[in-house]
Amino acid sequence: MIETVKIWLSGAENTVSAGRSLARTLYDIPLTIRLFGAIGAGKTTFLQGFASWLGVRGCVQSPTFALEQRHRTLRFGELLHCDMHRLSREDAQDFLAHTASHPGIRCIEWPERAEGGQSAGPLIDIIFDDADPRSRKLTVRFQDLSLPDRSRVQQWRKHVHL
């Protein structure tokens, strides 16, 4: 099942807010989030908001030179933040193959370098289009998300106090 949502973001504050909003909707792991967009499009800014809602302490920065950063979350185990920008196609594929069974949330910047690296569990694509200098278009594509049964929904509602 594929669902797509399009959002217009007017700046960094809205980008952070969109990341927080996505994090609030999560209900299961493992999960892979792939972030597409040019340098400076807002990928890491989005993940900063996403990680803050998950309870990640400290600064979330782009792991361009380290290739990955690992953060503990309060709700979903480990957040693995990967950046494939500097890697060749083969190296990116190898790197992502080693992280494919990550039991928490795996966020991948520049996933196109791996040309379709596989993921375990649901997949969310975040696509930034910053062609308009006044705002960014954010497209979120949810793939293979299984809908929770009634007991999972009730459990989630209790957890978030709804």
C-alpha positions as CSV (number, residue, x, y, z in Angstrom):
1,M,0.0,0.0,0.0
2,I,1.4,3.4,-1.0
3,E,0.1,6.7,0.4
4,T,1.5,10.1,-0.6
5,V,1.2,13.4,1.3
6,K,2.5,16.8,-0.1
7,I,3.3,19.7,2.2
8,W,4.6,23.2,1.6
9,L,7.2,24.4,4.1
10,S,8.0,28.1,4.5
11,G,11.3,27.7,6.4
12,A,13.5,25.8,8.8
13,E,11.0,26.1,11.7
14,N,8.3,24.4,9.6
15,T,10.7,21.7,8.5
16,V,11.6,20.9,12.1
17,S,7.9,20.9,12.9
18,A,7.1,18.5,10.0
19,G,9.8,16.1,11.4
20,R,8.2,16.2,14.8
21,S,4.8,15.6,13.3
22,L,6.0,12.5,11.4
23,A,7.6,11.1,14.6
24,R,4.3,11.5,16.5
25,T,2.6,9.2,14.0
26,L,5.0,6.2,14.4
27,Y,3.6,3.1,15.9
28,D,6.0,0.2,14.9
29,I,9.6,-0.6,14.2
30,P,11.7,-1.6,12.3
31,L,11.3,1.4,10.0
32,T,13.4,2.9,7.2
33,I,13.1,6.5,6.3
34,R,14.8,7.6,3.1
35,L,15.5,11.3,2.6
36,F,15.9,12.7,-0.9
37,G,16.9,16.2,-1.8
38,A,19.8,18.5,-2.9
39,I,22.4,19.7,-0.5
40,G,20.8,22.2,1.9
41,A,17.2,21.1,1.0
42,G,16.4,20.4,4.7
43,K,17.0,16.7,5.2
44,T,19.0,17.0,8.4
45,T,16.8,19.8,9.6
46,F,13.8,17.6,9.2
47,L,15.6,14.8,11.1
48,Q,16.4,17.2,13.9
49,G,12.7,17.7,14.6
50,F,12.0,14.0,14.1
51,A,14.7,13.0,16.6
52,S,13.7,15.7,19.1
53,W,10.2,14.3,19.4
54,L,11.6,10.8,19.8
55,G,13.6,12.0,22.8
56,V,17.1,12.0,21.3
57,R,19.4,14.1,23.4
58,G,22.1,16.2,21.9
59,C,22.6,17.6,18.5
60,V,21.6,15.6,15.4
61,Q,24.0,16.6,12.6
62,S,24.6,15.3,9.1
63,P,26.8,12.3,9.2
64,T,28.4,13.1,5.8
65,F,31.9,12.4,6.9
66,A,31.2,9.8,9.6
67,L,28.7,7.9,7.4
68,E,26.5,7.1,10.4
69,Q,25.4,8.4,13.8
70,R,23.5,6.4,16.3
71,H,21.1,7.9,18.8
72,R,19.0,6.4,21.6
73,T,15.3,7.3,21.5
74,L,12.9,7.1,24.4
75,R,10.2,5.2,22.4
76,F,11.7,3.2,19.6
77,G,15.2,2.0,20.5
78,E,18.0,3.2,18.3
79,L,17.8,5.8,15.6
80,L,20.5,5.1,13.0
81,H,21.2,8.2,10.8
82,C,23.2,7.3,7.6
83,D,24.5,9.5,4.9
84,M,25.5,8.0,1.5
85,H,26.5,11.2,-0.2
86,R,30.2,10.5,-0.4
87,L,29.9,6.8,-1.3
88,S,30.1,5.1,-4.6
89,R,27.0,3.0,-5.7
90,E,28.8,-0.3,-4.6
91,D,30.0,1.1,-1.3
92,A,26.5,2.5,-0.5
93,Q,24.9,-0.8,-1.4
94,D,27.3,-2.7,0.9
95,F,26.9,-0.2,3.7
96,L,23.1,-0.3,3.6
97,A,23.1,-4.1,3.3
98,H,25.0,-4.2,6.7
99,T,22.3,-2.0,8.3
100,A,19.3,-3.6,6.6
101,S,18.3,-5.6,9.7
102,H,18.6,-2.6,12.0
103,P,15.9,-3.2,14.7
104,G,15.0,0.4,15.3
105,I,14.6,3.4,13.0
106,R,17.0,3.7,10.1
107,C,17.2,7.2,8.4
108,I,19.1,7.3,5.1
109,E,20.2,10.6,3.5
110,W,21.1,10.2,-0.2
111,P,19.6,6.7,-0.6
112,E,19.7,7.1,-4.4
113,R,23.5,6.4,-4.2
114,A,22.6,2.8,-3.4
115,E,20.0,2.5,-6.2
116,G,17.2,0.8,-4.3
117,G,18.9,-0.5,-1.2
118,Q,16.5,-2.8,0.6
119,S,14.9,-2.2,3.9
120,A,13.4,-4.3,6.6
121,G,9.8,-3.4,7.6
122,P,7.9,-0.3,6.5
123,L,9.5,2.4,4.3
124,I,8.8,6.1,4.3
125,D,10.3,8.3,1.6
126,I,10.8,12.0,2.3
127,I,11.4,14.0,-0.9
128,F,12.4,17.7,-0.7
129,D,11.9,19.9,-3.7
130,D,13.4,23.4,-3.1
131,A,13.0,24.8,-6.6
132,D,11.1,27.7,-5.2
133,P,13.4,29.9,-3.1
134,R,10.5,31.1,-0.9
135,S,9.4,27.6,0.2
136,R,10.0,23.9,-0.1
137,K,7.7,21.3,-1.3
138,L,7.9,18.2,0.9
139,T,6.5,14.9,-0.4
140,V,6.1,12.0,2.0
141,R,5.4,8.6,0.6
142,F,4.4,5.8,2.9
143,Q,5.1,2.3,1.5
144,D,4.1,-1.1,2.8
145,L,2.8,0.2,6.1
146,S,0.5,-2.4,7.5
147,L,-2.5,-1.0,9.3
148,P,-2.6,-1.8,13.0
149,D,-5.3,-3.9,14.3
150,R,-7.8,-2.5,16.8
151,S,-5.9,-3.7,19.9
152,R,-2.7,-1.9,18.6
153,V,-4.7,1.3,18.0
154,Q,-6.1,1.2,21.5
155,Q,-2.7,0.5,23.0
156,W,-1.3,3.5,21.0
157,R,-4.1,5.7,22.1
158,K,-3.5,4.8,25.7
159,H,0.2,5.4,25.3
160,V,-0.3,8.9,23.9
161,H,-3.2,9.7,26.3
162,L,-6.0,10.1,23.7
